[in-house]
Each structure stands twice: as C-alpha cells, then as structure tokens.
Amino acid sequence: MKTLNTSKGIGGQLTDFRKLVEGSQNITFVGSAGFCTPFAELMAYVIRGAAARS
C-alpha cells in the first residue's frame, strides 16, 4: 500500500484528513459504533462548513 502522508499528533491527522477529502461529495465511515463513532465525529468536525467554503 502506498503511503499518502505521515504526520504527528491529532492536529496533523486532522489537517491531513481535511486535505485528503477536499472536493469530495460523500464520505463514508465504516467501523464499530462504540469505538469508531467518536473518531468519525472528530473528522466530521474538522470538515464542517467545507461545502459552504467551496
């Protein structure tokens, strides 16, 4: 698998995620509800308002 990017800390991960999904119409998160939901919500928080800025 090709490495897309490397980062340190949660801030780096969130910034890289925002850049990765820029211009996407839909994003689907798949995983365990108890474990993955908080991460999905955190990622969603970072891209809030992205459609309005486009």
PDBQT receptor file of N, H, CA, C and O in Angstrom, charges set to zero:
ATOM      1  N   MET A   1       0.831  -1.161   0.000  1.00  0.00    +0.000 N 
ATOM      2  CA  MET A   1       0.000   0.000   0.000  1.00  0.00    +0.000 C 
ATOM      3  C   MET A   1       0.888   1.240   0.000  1.00  0.00    +0.000 C 
ATOM      4  O   MET A   1       1.893   1.284   0.709  1.00  0.00    +0.000 OA
ATOM      5  N   LYS A   2       0.531   2.224  -0.772  1.00  0.00    +0.000 N 
ATOM      6  H   LYS A   2      -0.285   2.189  -1.349  1.00  0.00    +0.000 HD
ATOM      7  CA  LYS A   2       1.298   3.452  -0.894  1.00  0.00    +0.000 C 
ATOM      8  C   LYS A   2       1.000   4.393   0.278  1.00  0.00    +0.000 C 
ATOM      9  O   LYS A   2      -0.162   4.599   0.626  1.00  0.00    +0.000 OA
ATOM     10  N   THR A   3       2.043   4.961   0.884  1.00  0.00    +0.000 N 
ATOM     11  H   THR A   3       2.987   4.793   0.601  1.00  0.00    +0.000 HD
ATOM     12  CA  THR A   3       1.878   5.937   1.954  1.00  0.00    +0.000 C 
ATOM     13  C   THR A   3       1.472   7.270   1.341  1.00  0.00    +0.000 C 
ATOM     14  O   THR A   3       2.179   7.802   0.485  1.00  0.00    +0.000 OA
ATOM     15  N   LEU A   4       0.341   7.811   1.774  1.00  0.00    +0.000 N 
ATOM     16  H   LEU A   4      -0.233   7.380   2.469  1.00  0.00    +0.000 HD
ATOM     17  CA  LEU A   4      -0.130   9.091   1.256  1.00  0.00    +0.000 C 
ATOM     18  C   LEU A   4       0.534  10.257   1.965  1.00  0.00    +0.000 C 
ATOM     19  O   LEU A   4       0.891  11.259   1.345  1.00  0.00    +0.000 OA
ATOM     20  N   ASN A   5       0.696  10.110   3.281  1.00  0.00    +0.000 N 
ATOM     21  H   ASN A   5       0.406   9.296   3.784  1.00  0.00    +0.000 HD
ATOM     22  CA  ASN A   5       1.284  11.185   4.058  1.00  0.00    +0.000 C 
ATOM     23  C   ASN A   5       1.614  10.664   5.449  1.00  0.00    +0.000 C 
ATOM     24  O   ASN A   5       1.035   9.675   5.899  1.00  0.00    +0.000 OA
ATOM     25  N   THR A   6       2.521  11.311   6.114  1.00  0.00    +0.000 N 
ATOM     26  H   THR A   6       2.991  12.115   5.749  1.00  0.00    +0.000 HD
ATOM     27  CA  THR A   6       2.802  10.991   7.514  1.00  0.00    +0.000 C 
ATOM     28  C   THR A   6       2.662  12.274   8.319  1.00  0.00    +0.000 C 
ATOM     29  O   THR A   6       2.968  13.360   7.828  1.00  0.00    +0.000 OA
ATOM     30  N   SER A   7       2.204  12.144   9.543  1.00  0.00    +0.000 N 
ATOM     31  H   SER A   7       1.956  11.261   9.942  1.00  0.00    +0.000 HD
ATOM     32  CA  SER A   7       2.031  13.315  10.400  1.00  0.00    +0.000 C 
ATOM     33  C   SER A   7       2.183  12.895  11.851  1.00  0.00    +0.000 C 
ATOM     34  O   SER A   7       2.179  11.705  12.168  1.00  0.00    +0.000 OA
ATOM     35  N   LYS A   8       2.316  13.869  12.720  1.00  0.00    +0.000 N 
ATOM     36  H   LYS A   8       2.319  14.835  12.462  1.00  0.00    +0.000 HD
ATOM     37  CA  LYS A   8       2.432  13.600  14.146  1.00  0.00    +0.000 C 
ATOM     38  C   LYS A   8       1.266  14.278  14.868  1.00  0.00    +0.000 C 
ATOM     39  O   LYS A   8       0.898  15.413  14.564  1.00  0.00    +0.000 OA
ATOM     40  N   GLY A   9       0.702  13.559  15.821  1.00  0.00    +0.000 N 
ATOM     41  H   GLY A   9       1.000  12.637  16.068  1.00  0.00    +0.000 HD
ATOM     42  CA  GLY A   9      -0.344  14.139  16.665  1.00  0.00    +0.000 C 
ATOM     43  C   GLY A   9      -1.694  14.216  15.989  1.00  0.00    +0.000 C 
ATOM     44  O   GLY A   9      -1.830  13.992  14.786  1.00  0.00    +0.000 OA
ATOM     45  N   ILE A  10      -2.688  14.538  16.796  1.00  0.00    +0.000 N 
ATOM     46  H   ILE A  10      -2.578  14.720  17.773  1.00  0.00    +0.000 HD
ATOM     47  CA  ILE A  10      -4.056  14.606  16.286  1.00  0.00    +0.000 C 
ATOM     48  C   ILE A  10      -4.242  15.782  15.329  1.00  0.00    +0.000 C 
ATOM     49  O   ILE A  10      -5.009  15.685  14.371  1.00  0.00    +0.000 OA
ATOM     50  N   GLY A  11      -3.552  16.879  15.579  1.00  0.00    +0.000 N 
ATOM     51  H   GLY A  11      -2.929  16.958  16.358  1.00  0.00    +0.000 HD
ATOM     52  CA  GLY A  11      -3.655  18.039  14.691  1.00  0.00    +0.000 C 
ATOM     53  C   GLY A  11      -3.171  17.723  13.287  1.00  0.00    +0.000 C 
ATOM     54  O   GLY A  11      -3.785  18.133  12.302  1.00  0.00    +0.000 OA
ATOM     55  N   GLY A  12      -2.080  17.002  13.201  1.00  0.00    +0.000 N 
ATOM     56  H   GLY A  12      -1.581  16.669  14.001  1.00  0.00    +0.000 HD
ATOM     57  CA  GLY A  12      -1.561  16.608  11.892  1.00  0.00    +0.000 C 
ATOM     58  C   GLY A  12      -2.503  15.660  11.183  1.00  0.00    +0.000 C 
ATOM     59  O   GLY A  12      -2.703  15.760   9.972  1.00  0.00    +0.000 OA
ATOM     60  N   GLN A  13      -3.085  14.735  11.941  1.00  0.00    +0.000 N 
ATOM     61  H   GLN A  13      -2.923  14.654  12.925  1.00  0.00    +0.000 HD
ATOM     62  CA  GLN A  13      -4.031  13.783  11.350  1.00  0.00    +0.000 C 
ATOM     63  C   GLN A  13      -5.276  14.505  10.826  1.00  0.00    +0.000 C 
ATOM     64  O   GLN A  13      -5.758  14.200   9.735  1.00  0.00    +0.000 OA
ATOM     65  N   LEU A  14      -5.789  15.448  11.590  1.00  0.00    +0.000 N 
ATOM     66  H   LEU A  14      -5.398  15.697  12.476  1.00  0.00    +0.000 HD
ATOM     67  CA  LEU A  14      -6.988  16.168  11.165  1.00  0.00    +0.000 C 
ATOM     68  C   LEU A  14      -6.715  17.052   9.941  1.00  0.00    +0.000 C 
ATOM     69  O   LEU A  14      -7.541  17.139   9.033  1.00  0.00    +0.000 OA
ATOM     70  N   THR A  15      -5.566  17.694   9.930  1.00  0.00    +0.000 N 
ATOM     71  H   THR A  15      -4.894  17.623  10.668  1.00  0.00    +0.000 HD
ATOM     72  CA  THR A  15      -5.202  18.520   8.777  1.00  0.00    +0.000 C 
ATOM     73  C   THR A  15      -5.049  17.668   7.524  1.00  0.00    +0.000 C 
ATOM     74  O   THR A  15      -5.536  18.039   6.457  1.00  0.00    +0.000 OA
ATOM     75  N   ASP A  16      -4.382  16.538   7.646  1.00  0.00    +0.000 N 
ATOM     76  H   ASP A  16      -3.986  16.236   8.513  1.00  0.00    +0.000 HD
ATOM     77  CA  ASP A  16      -4.205  15.652   6.502  1.00  0.00    +0.000 C 
ATOM     78  C   ASP A  16      -5.541  15.103   6.012  1.00  0.00    +0.000 C 
ATOM     79  O   ASP A  16      -5.749  14.963   4.807  1.00  0.00    +0.000 OA
ATOM     80  N   PHE A  17      -6.448  14.792   6.940  1.00  0.00    +0.000 N 
ATOM     81  H   PHE A  17      -6.278  14.907   7.919  1.00  0.00    +0.000 HD
ATOM     82  CA  PHE A  17      -7.770  14.298   6.556  1.00  0.00    +0.000 C 
ATOM     83  C   PHE A  17      -8.523  15.371   5.777  1.00  0.00    +0.000 C 
ATOM     84  O   PHE A  17      -9.138  15.072   4.754  1.00  0.00    +0.000 OA
ATOM     85  N   ARG A  18      -8.485  16.612   6.247  1.00  0.00    +0.000 N 
ATOM     86  H   ARG A  18      -7.986  16.855   7.078  1.00  0.00    +0.000 HD
ATOM     87  CA  ARG A  18      -9.165  17.713   5.553  1.00  0.00    +0.000 C 
ATOM     88  C   ARG A  18      -8.637  17.866   4.129  1.00  0.00    +0.000 C 
ATOM     89  O   ARG A  18      -9.412  18.059   3.191  1.00  0.00    +0.000 OA
ATOM     90  N   LYS A  19      -7.335  17.781   3.974  1.00  0.00    +0.000 N 
ATOM     91  H   LYS A  19      -6.706  17.624   4.735  1.00  0.00    +0.000 HD
ATOM     92  CA  LYS A  19      -6.733  17.893   2.640  1.00  0.00    +0.000 C 
ATOM     93  C   LYS A  19      -7.112  16.702   1.757  1.00  0.00    +0.000 C 
ATOM     94  O   LYS A  19      -7.367  16.865   0.564  1.00  0.00    +0.000 OA
ATOM     95  N   LEU A  20      -7.149  15.509   2.346  1.00  0.00    +0.000 N 
ATOM     96  H   LEU A  20      -6.942  15.377   3.315  1.00  0.00    +0.000 HD
ATOM     97  CA  LEU A  20      -7.456  14.294   1.604  1.00  0.00    +0.000 C 
ATOM     98  C   LEU A  20      -8.871  14.304   1.039  1.00  0.00    +0.000 C 
ATOM     99  O   LEU A  20      -9.087  13.859  -0.089  1.00  0.00    +0.000 OA
ATOM    100  N   VAL A  21      -9.830  14.801   1.798  1.00  0.00    +0.000 N 
ATOM    101  H   VAL A  21      -9.655  15.163   2.714  1.00  0.00    +0.000 HD
ATOM    102  CA  VAL A  21     -11.233  14.745   1.367  1.00  0.00    +0.000 C 
ATOM    103  C   VAL A  21     -11.700  16.025   0.679  1.00  0.00    +0.000 C 
ATOM    104  O   VAL A  21     -12.869  16.132   0.307  1.00  0.00    +0.000 OA
ATOM    105  N   GLU A  22     -10.819  16.978   0.507  1.00  0.00    +0.000 N 
ATOM    106  H   GLU A  22      -9.870  16.891   0.810  1.00  0.00    +0.000 HD
ATOM    107  CA  GLU A  22     -11.187  18.234  -0.139  1.00  0.00    +0.000 C 
ATOM    108  C   GLU A  22     -11.788  17.961  -1.519  1.00  0.00    +0.000 C 
ATOM    109  O   GLU A  22     -11.192  17.267  -2.344  1.00  0.00    +0.000 OA
ATOM    110  N   GLY A  23     -12.956  18.508  -1.749  1.00  0.00    +0.000 N 
ATOM    111  H   GLY A  23     -13.440  19.072  -1.079  1.00  0.00    +0.000 HD
ATOM    112  CA  GLY A  23     -13.630  18.326  -3.027  1.00  0.00    +0.000 C 
ATOM    113  C   GLY A  23     -14.478  17.070  -3.113  1.00  0.00    +0.000 C 
ATOM    114  O   GLY A  23     -15.124  16.839  -4.135  1.00  0.00    +0.000 OA
ATOM    115  N   SER A  24     -14.494  16.258  -2.074  1.00  0.00    +0.000 N 
ATOM    116  H   SER A  24     -13.969  16.446  -1.244  1.00  0.00    +0.000 HD
ATOM    117  CA  SER A  24     -15.308  15.037  -2.078  1.00  0.00    +0.000 C 
ATOM    118  C   SER A  24     -16.783  15.389  -1.905  1.00  0.00    +0.000 C 
ATOM    119  O   SER A  24     -17.128  16.322  -1.179  1.00  0.00    +0.000 OA
ATOM    120  N   GLN A  25     -17.636  14.646  -2.570  1.00  0.00    +0.000 N 
ATOM    121  H   GLN A  25     -17.356  13.889  -3.160  1.00  0.00    +0.000 HD
ATOM    122  CA  GLN A  25     -19.074  14.848  -2.447  1.00  0.00    +0.000 C 
ATOM    123  C   GLN A  25     -19.642  14.071  -1.268  1.00  0.00    +0.000 C 
ATOM    124  O   GLN A  25     -20.523  14.567  -0.566  1.00  0.00    +0.000 OA
ATOM    125  N   ASN A  26     -19.150  12.862  -1.046  1.00  0.00    +0.000 N 
ATOM    126  H   ASN A  26     -18.434  12.459  -1.617  1.00  0.00    +0.000 HD
ATOM    127  CA  ASN A  26     -19.628  11.993   0.026  1.00  0.00    +0.000 C 
ATOM    128  C   ASN A  26     -18.446  11.336   0.714  1.00  0.00    +0.000 C 
ATOM    129  O   ASN A  26     -17.435  11.020   0.085  1.00  0.00    +0.000 OA
ATOM    130  N   ILE A  27     -18.591  11.135   2.025  1.00  0.00    +0.000 N 
ATOM    131  H   ILE A  27     -19.412  11.391   2.535  1.00  0.00    +0.000 HD
ATOM    132  CA  ILE A  27     -17.572  10.437   2.811  1.00  0.00    +0.000 C 
ATOM    133  C   ILE A  27     -18.300   9.385   3.626  1.00  0.00    +0.000 C 
ATOM    134  O   ILE A  27     -19.299   9.686   4.279  1.00  0.00    +0.000 OA
ATOM    135  N   THR A  28     -17.811   8.154   3.595  1.00  0.00    +0.000 N 
ATOM    136  H   THR A  28     -17.000   7.909   3.065  1.00  0.00    +0.000 HD
ATOM    137  CA  THR A  28     -18.430   7.063   4.333  1.00  0.00    +0.000 C 
ATOM    138  C   THR A  28     -17.440   6.528   5.361  1.00  0.00    +0.000 C 
ATOM    139  O   THR A  28     -16.308   6.176   5.027  1.00  0.00    +0.000 OA
ATOM    140  N   PHE A  29     -17.874   6.472   6.601  1.00  0.00    +0.000 N 
ATOM    141  H   PHE A  29     -18.793   6.758   6.873  1.00  0.00    +0.000 HD
ATOM    142  CA  PHE A  29     -17.077   5.888   7.662  1.00  0.00    +0.000 C 
ATOM    143  C   PHE A  29     -17.637   4.506   7.958  1.00  0.00    +0.000 C 
ATOM    144  O   PHE A  29     -18.853   4.332   8.049  1.00  0.00    +0.000 OA
ATOM    145  N   VAL A  30     -16.764   3.532   8.108  1.00  0.00    +0.000 N 
ATOM    146  H   VAL A  30     -15.777   3.673   8.035  1.00  0.00    +0.000 HD
ATOM    147  CA  VAL A  30     -17.171   2.165   8.406  1.00  0.00    +0.000 C 
ATOM    148  C   VAL A  30     -16.375   1.695   9.615  1.00  0.00    +0.000 C 
ATOM    149  O   VAL A  30     -15.158   1.871   9.674  1.00  0.00    +0.000 OA
ATOM    150  N   GLY A  31     -17.072   1.096  10.583  1.00  0.00    +0.000 N 
ATOM    151  H   GLY A  31     -18.061   0.954  10.535  1.00  0.00    +0.000 HD
ATOM    152  CA  GLY A  31     -16.366   0.577  11.747  1.00  0.00    +0.000 C 
ATOM    153  C   GLY A  31     -17.318   0.243  12.864  1.00  0.00    +0.000 C 
ATOM    154  O   GLY A  31     -18.535   0.248  12.685  1.00  0.00    +0.000 OA
ATOM    155  N   SER A  32     -16.763  -0.044  14.006  1.00  0.00    +0.000 N 
ATOM    156  H   SER A  32     -15.774  -0.047  14.152  1.00  0.00    +0.000 HD
ATOM    157  CA  SER A  32     -17.530  -0.389  15.198  1.00  0.00    +0.000 C 
ATOM    158  C   SER A  32     -18.129   0.874  15.806  1.00  0.00    +0.000 C 
ATOM    159  O   SER A  32     -17.431   1.867  16.010  1.00  0.00    +0.000 OA
ATOM    160  N   ALA A  33     -19.423   0.829  16.092  1.00  0.00    +0.000 N 
ATOM    161  H   ALA A  33     -19.991   0.023  15.927  1.00  0.00    +0.000 HD
ATOM    162  CA  ALA A  33     -20.115   2.013  16.609  1.00  0.00    +0.000 C 
ATOM    163  C   ALA A  33     -19.496   2.524  17.908  1.00  0.00    +0.000 C 
ATOM    164  O   ALA A  33     -19.334   3.734  18.071  1.00  0.00    +0.000 OA
ATOM    165  N   GLY A  34     -19.155   1.648  18.817  1.00  0.00    +0.000 N 
ATOM    166  H   GLY A  34     -19.286   0.666  18.685  1.00  0.00    +0.000 HD
ATOM    167  CA  GLY A  34     -18.615   2.068  20.100  1.00  0.00    +0.000 C 
ATOM    168  C   GLY A  34     -17.224   2.662  20.024  1.00  0.00    +0.000 C 
ATOM    169  O   GLY A  34     -16.884   3.540  20.818  1.00  0.00    +0.000 OA
ATOM    170  N   PHE A  35     -16.423   2.207  19.098  1.00  0.00    +0.000 N 
ATOM    171  H   PHE A  35     -16.699   1.494  18.453  1.00  0.00    +0.000 HD
ATOM    172  CA  PHE A  35     -15.035   2.665  19.005  1.00  0.00    +0.000 C 
ATOM    173  C   PHE A  35     -14.850   3.734  17.929  1.00  0.00    +0.000 C 
ATOM    174  O   PHE A  35     -14.173   4.735  18.163  1.00  0.00    +0.000 OA
ATOM    175  N   CYS A  36     -15.436   3.532  16.772  1.00  0.00    +0.000 N 
ATOM    176  H   CYS A  36     -15.985   2.718  16.582  1.00  0.00    +0.000 HD
ATOM    177  CA  CYS A  36     -15.150   4.394  15.624  1.00  0.00    +0.000 C 
ATOM    178  C   CYS A  36     -15.995   5.668  15.554  1.00  0.00    +0.000 C 
ATOM    179  O   CYS A  36     -15.577   6.651  14.942  1.00  0.00    +0.000 OA
ATOM    180  N   THR A  37     -17.173   5.662  16.170  1.00  0.00    +0.000 N 
ATOM    181  H   THR A  37     -17.513   4.863  16.667  1.00  0.00    +0.000 HD
ATOM    182  CA  THR A  37     -18.056   6.829  16.094  1.00  0.00    +0.000 C 
ATOM    183  C   THR A  37     -17.385   8.108  16.594  1.00  0.00    +0.000 C 
ATOM    184  O   THR A  37     -17.494   9.134  15.923  1.00  0.00    +0.000 OA
ATOM    185  N   PRO A  38     -16.700   8.101  17.735  1.00  0.00    +0.000 N 
ATOM    186  CA  PRO A  38     -16.041   9.346  18.162  1.00  0.00    +0.000 C 
ATOM    187  C   PRO A  38     -15.000   9.853  17.163  1.00  0.00    +0.000 C 
ATOM    188  O   PRO A  38     -14.845  11.061  16.985  1.00  0.00    +0.000 OA
ATOM    189  N   PHE A  39     -14.296   8.942  16.521  1.00  0.00    +0.000 N 
ATOM    190  H   PHE A  39     -14.422   7.961  16.666  1.00  0.00    +0.000 HD
ATOM    191  CA  PHE A  39     -13.312   9.361  15.517  1.00  0.00    +0.000 C 
ATOM    192  C   PHE A  39     -14.004   9.934  14.284  1.00  0.00    +0.000 C 
ATOM    193  O   PHE A  39     -13.544  10.927  13.720  1.00  0.00    +0.000 OA
ATOM    194  N   ALA A  40     -15.092   9.321  13.870  1.00  0.00    +0.000 N 
ATOM    195  H   ALA A  40     -15.466   8.515  14.329  1.00  0.00    +0.000 HD
ATOM    196  CA  ALA A  40     -15.851   9.836  12.730  1.00  0.00    +0.000 C 
ATOM    197  C   ALA A  40     -16.390  11.230  13.039  1.00  0.00    +0.000 C 
ATOM    198  O   ALA A  40     -16.369  12.108  12.177  1.00  0.00    +0.000 OA
ATOM    199  N   GLU A  41     -16.870  11.436  14.261  1.00  0.00    +0.000 N 
ATOM    200  H   GLU A  41     -16.887  10.722  14.962  1.00  0.00    +0.000 HD
ATOM    201  CA  GLU A  41     -17.377  12.753  14.656  1.00  0.00    +0.000 C 
ATOM    202  C   GLU A  41     -16.258  13.785  14.685  1.00  0.00    +0.000 C 
ATOM    203  O   GLU A  41     -16.464  14.934  14.294  1.00  0.00    +0.000 OA
ATOM    204  N   LEU A  42     -15.090  13.389  15.139  1.00  0.00    +0.000 N 
ATOM    205  H   LEU A  42     -14.923  12.455  15.456  1.00  0.00    +0.000 HD
ATOM    206  CA  LEU A  42     -13.948  14.297  15.162  1.00  0.00    +0.000 C 
ATOM    207  C   LEU A  42     -13.536  14.691  13.750  1.00  0.00    +0.000 C 
ATOM    208  O   LEU A  42     -13.263  15.861  13.481  1.00  0.00    +0.000 OA
ATOM    209  N   MET A  43     -13.493  13.722  12.860  1.00  0.00    +0.000 N 
ATOM    210  H   MET A  43     -13.715  12.772  13.079  1.00  0.00    +0.000 HD
ATOM    211  CA  MET A  43     -13.146  14.017  11.469  1.00  0.00    +0.000 C 
ATOM    212  C   MET A  43     -14.219  14.900  10.819  1.00  0.00    +0.000 C 
ATOM    213  O   MET A  43     -13.894  15.802  10.047  1.00  0.00    +0.000 OA
ATOM    214  N   ALA A  44     -15.481  14.645  11.127  1.00  0.00    +0.000 N 
ATOM    215  H   ALA A  44     -15.745  13.912  11.754  1.00  0.00    +0.000 HD
ATOM    216  CA  ALA A  44     -16.567  15.454  10.580  1.00  0.00    +0.000 C 
ATOM    217  C   ALA A  44     -16.464  16.899  11.088  1.00  0.00    +0.000 C 
ATOM    218  O   ALA A  44     -16.743  17.841  10.347  1.00  0.00    +0.000 OA
ATOM    219  N   TYR A  45     -16.067  17.065  12.337  1.00  0.00    +0.000 N 
ATOM    220  H   TYR A  45     -15.841  16.299  12.939  1.00  0.00    +0.000 HD
ATOM    221  CA  TYR A  45     -15.916  18.409  12.899  1.00  0.00    +0.000 C 
ATOM    222  C   TYR A  45     -14.891  19.221  12.120  1.00  0.00    +0.000 C 
ATOM    223  O   TYR A  45     -15.079  20.416  11.890  1.00  0.00    +0.000 OA
ATOM    224  N   VAL A  46     -13.825  18.579  11.722  1.00  0.00    +0.000 N 
ATOM    225  H   VAL A  46     -13.672  17.609  11.909  1.00  0.00    +0.000 HD
ATOM    226  CA  VAL A  46     -12.746  19.261  11.007  1.00  0.00    +0.000 C 
ATOM    227  C   VAL A  46     -13.188  19.749   9.623  1.00  0.00    +0.000 C 
ATOM    228  O   VAL A  46     -12.674  20.755   9.135  1.00  0.00    +0.000 OA
ATOM    229  N   ILE A  47     -14.117  19.062   8.997  1.00  0.00    +0.000 N 
ATOM    230  H   ILE A  47     -14.534  18.244   9.393  1.00  0.00    +0.000 HD
ATOM    231  CA  ILE A  47     -14.533  19.460   7.643  1.00  0.00    +0.000 C 
ATOM    232  C   ILE A  47     -15.870  20.202   7.649  1.00  0.00    +0.000 C 
ATOM    233  O   ILE A  47     -16.443  20.443   6.587  1.00  0.00    +0.000 OA
ATOM    234  N   ARG A  48     -16.368  20.562   8.817  1.00  0.00    +0.000 N 
ATOM    235  H   ARG A  48     -15.902  20.366   9.680  1.00  0.00    +0.000 HD
ATOM    236  CA  ARG A  48     -17.641  21.293   8.896  1.00  0.00    +0.000 C 
ATOM    237  C   ARG A  48     -17.543  22.583   8.076  1.00  0.00    +0.000 C 
ATOM    238  O   ARG A  48     -16.514  23.258   8.093  1.00  0.00    +0.000 OA
ATOM    239  N   GLY A  49     -18.577  22.908   7.389  1.00  0.00    +0.000 N 
ATOM    240  H   GLY A  49     -19.414  22.360   7.375  1.00  0.00    +0.000 HD
ATOM    241  CA  GLY A  49     -18.597  24.124   6.595  1.00  0.00    +0.000 C 
ATOM    242  C   GLY A  49     -17.780  24.067   5.325  1.00  0.00    +0.000 C 
ATOM    243  O   GLY A  49     -17.677  25.071   4.621  1.00  0.00    +0.000 OA
ATOM    244  N   ALA A  50     -17.191  22.916   5.006  1.00  0.00    +0.000 N 
ATOM    245  H   ALA A  50     -17.275  22.100   5.578  1.00  0.00    +0.000 HD
ATOM    246  CA  ALA A  50     -16.348  22.821   3.803  1.00  0.00    +0.000 C 
ATOM    247  C   ALA A  50     -17.170  23.067   2.541  1.00  0.00    +0.000 C 
ATOM    248  O   ALA A  50     -16.680  23.690   1.599  1.00  0.00    +0.000 OA
ATOM    249  N   ALA A  51     -18.413  22.586   2.511  1.00  0.00    +0.000 N 
ATOM    250  H   ALA A  51     -18.811  22.080   3.276  1.00  0.00    +0.000 HD
ATOM    251  CA  ALA A  51     -19.275  22.807   1.337  1.00  0.00    +0.000 C 
ATOM    252  C   ALA A  51     -19.574  24.279   1.150  1.00  0.00    +0.000 C 
ATOM    253  O   ALA A  51     -19.643  24.753   0.016  1.00  0.00    +0.000 OA
ATOM    254  N   ALA A  52     -19.753  25.006   2.227  1.00  0.00    +0.000 N 
ATOM    255  H   ALA A  52     -19.697  24.621   3.148  1.00  0.00    +0.000 HD
ATOM    256  CA  ALA A  52     -20.044  26.438   2.147  1.00  0.00    +0.000 C 
ATOM    257  C   ALA A  52     -18.838  27.233   1.645  1.00  0.00    +0.000 C 
ATOM    258  O   ALA A  52     -18.991  28.267   0.995  1.00  0.00    +0.000 OA
ATOM    259  N   ARG A  53     -17.639  26.735   1.954  1.00  0.00    +0.000 N 
ATOM    260  H   ARG A  53     -17.515  25.894   2.481  1.00  0.00    +0.000 HD
ATOM    261  CA  ARG A  53     -16.420  27.422   1.508  1.00  0.00    +0.000 C 
ATOM    262  C   ARG A  53     -16.077  27.125   0.057  1.00  0.00    +0.000 C 
ATOM    263  O   ARG A  53     -15.307  27.858  -0.563  1.00  0.00    +0.000 OA
ATOM    264  N   SER A  54     -16.647  26.049  -0.491  1.00  0.00    +0.000 N 
ATOM    265  H   SER A  54     -17.273  25.453   0.012  1.00  0.00    +0.000 HD
ATOM    266  CA  SER A  54     -16.321  25.660  -1.867  1.00  0.00    +0.000 C 
ATOM    267  C   SER A  54     -17.063  26.488  -2.871  1.00  0.00    +0.000 C 
ATOM    268  O   SER A  54     -16.902  26.289  -4.075  1.00  0.00    +0.000 OA
TER     269      SER A  54
